[in-house]
């Protein structure tokens, strides 16, 4: 199937012209050959368990930062060279608040400085500089994720000036995250089966990376728990929400009873234990609830349990007592 340049931009695999200068030569890229997947035709399966280059080098940023056509968007830059392949480097906010900063409908976000969104893209140099300043001032607010389409994935280039080329049916896109000053491999996905695009794709990848070494939940936090919160009083009366958390060794389920209360993301969660605190991450199918930060935190002090994240503005940032009603499920 012919893959045009704009489609690849939307998938954030790569985006640039076919003309490259001699100053941008790529060093030999590390890879491994999987002999178990050698085809009868003699073609070898090339794999990239480590990043082929340091995607953050300045020479790869020559086309500048841009904002992909997604909402919310996010800062990104791309690079392509026939001797390497193509990649994009994407800055994904670590919280919903940061991700929403790039939402065109956010009245206090990035686009609020423009009379209309079209003006944000009229001056690419100015846009690049604004994005660059934001990332420089708040580098710890973002995960840096690269996706790489290797040269071996491309079967044919078209020399008609269209910028089009063909991708092999068995082409893979490789995803890496920059952490501890190194690029760490997340996973590879058959390019034709990359599901979704934009922020949802990267949220799913980052949560996969976060949970791939997840350990069973300790006995301390297993059981059925209950907590109640009161909402703000309105003309229709006060709201009330009751949360029920069922926690087992490998599963967390939240159910709620809501009476004029706050919106609750019911369903399945995954748990990570850090420094004696159980972090709960939504793992269901409602995109409104997916967050790279934990939705709830649970801790135990002496014989009592406490939870943070329940209720509205009055309680969501406070530790509220959580009642354990059953020891075993």
ZIPE-V200664 format. One record per pair of residues at least 4 apart in sequence whose C-alpha atoms are under 6 Angstrom apart, sorted by the first residue. I is the first residue (numbers start at 0). J is the second residue. D is the distance in whole Angstrom. If there is no record, write none. Layout:
# ZIPE-V200664
i=I j=J d=D
i=I j=J d=D
This chain:
# ZIPE-V200664
i=1 j=164 d=6
i=1 j=165 d=5
i=2 j=164 d=6
i=2 j=165 d=6
i=3 j=163 d=5
i=7 j=11 d=6
i=7 j=12 d=5
i=7 j=13 d=6
i=8 j=13 d=6
i=8 j=14 d=5
i=10 j=196 d=6
i=11 j=87 d=6
i=12 j=86 d=5
i=12 j=87 d=6
i=13 j=77 d=6
i=13 j=85 d=5
i=13 j=86 d=5
i=13 j=87 d=6
i=14 j=77 d=6
i=15 j=79 d=6
i=28 j=51 d=5
i=29 j=51 d=6
i=30 j=46 d=6
i=30 j=47 d=5
i=31 j=46 d=5
i=32 j=44 d=6
i=32 j=45 d=5
i=33 j=44 d=6
i=36 j=44 d=6
i=37 j=43 d=5
i=37 j=44 d=6
i=38 j=42 d=5
i=59 j=78 d=6
i=63 j=127 d=6
i=64 j=75 d=5
i=64 j=76 d=5
i=64 j=127 d=5
i=65 j=74 d=6
i=65 j=75 d=6
i=66 j=72 d=6
i=66 j=73 d=6
i=66 j=74 d=5
i=67 j=72 d=6
i=69 j=197 d=6
i=70 j=102 d=6
i=71 j=101 d=5
i=71 j=102 d=4
i=72 j=101 d=5
i=74 j=89 d=6
i=74 j=90 d=5
i=75 j=88 d=5
i=75 j=89 d=4
i=76 j=87 d=6
i=76 j=88 d=6
i=77 j=86 d=6
i=77 j=87 d=4
i=78 j=85 d=6
i=78 j=86 d=6
i=79 j=84 d=6
i=79 j=85 d=4
i=80 j=84 d=5
i=83 j=150 d=5
i=84 j=148 d=6
i=84 j=149 d=4
i=84 j=150 d=4
i=85 j=147 d=6
i=85 j=148 d=5
i=86 j=146 d=5
i=86 j=147 d=4
i=87 j=145 d=6
i=87 j=146 d=6
i=88 j=144 d=6
i=88 j=145 d=4
i=89 j=143 d=6
i=89 j=144 d=5
i=90 j=141 d=6
i=90 j=142 d=6
i=90 j=143 d=5
i=91 j=141 d=5
i=91 j=142 d=5
i=92 j=97 d=5
i=92 j=98 d=5
i=92 j=140 d=6
i=92 j=141 d=4
i=93 j=140 d=6
i=93 j=141 d=5
i=93 j=291 d=6
i=94 j=291 d=6
i=94 j=292 d=6
i=95 j=99 d=6
i=100 j=108 d=4
i=100 j=109 d=6
i=101 j=109 d=6
i=103 j=110 d=6
i=106 j=111 d=5
i=107 j=111 d=6
i=127 j=131 d=6
i=134 j=138 d=5
i=143 j=176 d=6
i=143 j=177 d=6
i=144 j=175 d=6
i=144 j=176 d=5
i=145 j=174 d=6
i=145 j=175 d=5
i=146 j=173 d=5
i=146 j=174 d=4
i=147 j=172 d=6
i=147 j=173 d=5
i=148 j=172 d=5
i=152 j=166 d=6
i=152 j=167 d=6
i=152 j=170 d=5
i=153 j=165 d=6
i=153 j=166 d=5
i=153 j=167 d=6
i=154 j=165 d=5
i=154 j=166 d=6
i=154 j=167 d=6
i=155 j=164 d=5
i=155 j=165 d=5
i=156 j=164 d=4
i=157 j=163 d=6
i=157 j=164 d=6
i=170 j=189 d=6
i=170 j=190 d=6
i=171 j=188 d=5
i=171 j=189 d=4
i=171 j=190 d=5
i=172 j=187 d=6
i=172 j=188 d=5
i=172 j=190 d=5
i=173 j=187 d=4
i=174 j=185 d=5
i=174 j=186 d=6
i=175 j=182 d=6
i=175 j=183 d=5
i=175 j=184 d=4
i=175 j=185 d=5
i=176 j=182 d=6
i=176 j=183 d=5
i=177 j=181 d=5
i=177 j=182 d=4
i=185 j=208 d=6
i=195 j=200 d=6
i=196 j=200 d=5
i=207 j=211 d=6
i=215 j=248 d=5
i=215 j=249 d=6
i=216 j=248 d=5
i=221 j=246 d=5
i=221 j=247 d=5
i=222 j=245 d=6
i=222 j=246 d=5
i=222 j=325 d=5
i=222 j=326 d=5
i=222 j=327 d=5
i=222 j=328 d=6
i=223 j=244 d=6
i=223 j=245 d=5
i=223 j=323 d=6
i=223 j=324 d=6
i=223 j=325 d=5
i=224 j=243 d=6
i=224 j=244 d=5
i=224 j=322 d=5
i=224 j=323 d=4
i=224 j=324 d=6
i=225 j=242 d=6
i=225 j=243 d=5
i=225 j=321 d=6
i=225 j=322 d=5
i=226 j=241 d=6
i=226 j=242 d=5
i=226 j=321 d=5
i=227 j=240 d=6
i=227 j=241 d=4
i=228 j=239 d=6
i=228 j=240 d=5
i=228 j=310 d=6
i=229 j=238 d=6
i=229 j=239 d=4
i=230 j=238 d=4
i=230 j=239 d=6
i=230 j=260 d=6
i=231 j=237 d=6
i=232 j=236 d=5
i=232 j=237 d=4
i=238 j=258 d=6
i=238 j=259 d=4
i=238 j=260 d=4
i=239 j=258 d=5
i=239 j=260 d=5
i=240 j=256 d=6
i=240 j=257 d=4
i=240 j=260 d=5
i=241 j=255 d=6
i=241 j=256 d=5
i=242 j=255 d=5
i=243 j=253 d=6
i=243 j=254 d=5
i=243 j=255 d=6
i=244 j=252 d=6
i=244 j=253 d=5
i=245 j=251 d=6
i=245 j=252 d=5
i=246 j=250 d=6
i=246 j=251 d=5
i=251 j=267 d=6
i=251 j=268 d=5
i=252 j=266 d=5
i=252 j=267 d=5
i=253 j=265 d=5
i=253 j=266 d=5
i=254 j=265 d=5
i=264 j=288 d=6
i=267 j=282 d=6
i=267 j=283 d=5
i=268 j=280 d=5
i=268 j=281 d=4
i=268 j=282 d=5
i=269 j=279 d=6
i=269 j=280 d=5
i=270 j=278 d=5
i=270 j=279 d=5
i=271 j=277 d=6
i=271 j=278 d=5
i=272 j=276 d=6
i=272 j=277 d=4
i=276 j=297 d=6
i=276 j=298 d=5
i=277 j=296 d=6
i=277 j=297 d=5
i=278 j=293 d=6
i=278 j=296 d=5
i=279 j=293 d=5
i=279 j=294 d=6
i=279 j=295 d=5
i=280 j=293 d=5
i=280 j=294 d=6
i=281 j=289 d=6
i=295 j=307 d=6
i=295 j=308 d=5
i=296 j=306 d=5
i=296 j=307 d=5
i=297 j=305 d=6
i=297 j=306 d=4
i=298 j=304 d=6
i=298 j=305 d=5
i=299 j=303 d=6
i=299 j=304 d=4
i=304 j=320 d=6
i=304 j=321 d=5
i=305 j=318 d=6
i=305 j=319 d=5
i=305 j=320 d=4
i=305 j=321 d=5
i=306 j=318 d=5
i=306 j=319 d=5
i=306 j=321 d=6
i=307 j=317 d=6
i=307 j=318 d=5
i=308 j=315 d=4
i=308 j=316 d=6
i=309 j=315 d=5
i=310 j=314 d=6
i=310 j=315 d=5
i=311 j=315 d=5
